[in-house]
Amino acid sequence: MVKISLAYTFVLLFSGLSAQKVSPVSWKFDIRVINKSEVEITATADITKGWVTYSQFTDPDGPIPTEFVIGDVKINFEEKSKAVKEMDEMFGVEVIKFKDKAIFVKTMPMPATGKVDGYVSYMTCDGARCLPPVDVNFSLSAK
């Protein structure tokens, strides 16, 4: 009986640990054709309560900022969500961060193929700990 209970405890423990690997930030990417020569890309981060992700323009001595890369080129997106700018005790610098939701938008020329491939790299923290930076790939088609 003890062996079964002990084995069951290990299963519960390890299944709980694997569940923690789920990111507290989920991303959605959309593309909209503005006209025959331009598209608009929207990247939306839904952030779990208690967690934050950071602006592209936060202090370089602080957390790793959000970064968008299309092809092999780093591209700044317009930040449409309300950001919080405050001193962060974990990093010891003023940071710009998003809570709940972050929306990023970029208008760019229509690619010849109609496809936009890239990734967003971001970091997320909850005030007590930070997770390592993550890259999330996206592939969008305007045609």
N, C-alpha and C positions, 0 to 999 in steps of 0.2 A: 504494500500500500504506500509506503514511504517513497519507494522508487518511482511509482506512477505520479505521485504528487510533485516530486522533485523534477521529473521530466516535464510535467505540465507547466511548472513554474518557469523552467528554462524556455519553453515555447512561448509563453506569454511575454517574457522579458525580451527575447530576440524579435518577436513580431512587433513589439512596441518600439524597439530601436529602429527597425526598418521603416516604420511609419514616420519616424522623425526625419527621414531623408526627403520627404516631400517639401518642396520649396514653399515658403510663405508668400511668394510672389508668383502670380501667373500672368502670362503675356498673351495679348491678342494683337494681330496685325491686319490692317486693311489697306486696300489701295482703291483710289477713286480717280477716274479719268476726269480732268477739268476741261480739257479741250484736246484737239488732236496732237498738240505738242507738249502738254503738261499733265503730270499726275500728282496726286496728293497721297502721301503715306501717313497713316496714323498707327502709332504703337501705344497700346493701353496696358498699363500694369495694374492689376488688382492686387492690393497689398493686404494681407491678413492683419486684423486688429492687433495692435501692440508692436508691429514691425514697421520699419521705414525702408525706403530706398532713396538714393541720393541724386541730386541734380548733376547735369553735365558740367556745371560751372561752380561746384563747391571747392573749398580751399584745398589746394594740392597737398597740404600737410595733413589733411584729414582722411576720411574714407575714400575708397576708390570711387570716382564718379561714374555715372552711367555713360556709356559710350556706344554710339551707333557706327557700324561699318557697313558700307554698301560696296560690293565688289571688294576691292582692297583699299578703299578710301574712307577715312574717318569723316563723318558728316555730322554737323550740329543740327539738331531738330529744335523747333520752337517748343517751349514748355508751356502747355496750356493749363495745367492744373495749378492750384494755389500751393505754393511751397512755403515751408516754415524755415526761417533763417534764425539760428540760435547757437549759442555756445554749447558745444557737446563735451561733456565731462570725459567720455571714453577717449576722445581724440585730442582734447585740449585746445581745440580751435573752433571758430565759428563755422558751421556747416549749413548747407541748404538741402533740405530733405522733404520727401513726400510721405504723407500718411494716407491710408485707405486706397487712393487711386492716383495714378500719374498718367497724364496724356501728353504724348509727344507727336508733333506734326511736322512734316517736311514736304514742301512743294518742289518738284524737280522736273527736268525735261523728260518727256516720254522716251523710254529706252527703245532702240530700234527693234528689239525682240518683243517688247511689251512686258518683259519679265524684270523683276527687281529681286535680287538675291543678296542677303546680308545677314547680320546678326547684331544683337544688342548684348553688351557686357554690363553687368550690374552687380552691386553688392547690397546686402540687406542686413540690418541689425535690429535688435529688440531692446536696446538700452543696457542689457547685461552681457550680450555676446553678439558677435558678427559671424555670418556664414561666409565661406570663401567666395570670391567672385565667380559668377556663372555666365556662360555664353549661351544665348538662345538664338538659334538660326531661324530665318524666315525666308520664304520664297513666295513672291506675289506675282500674279499675272493680270495685266490690265486689258488683255484682249480675250 
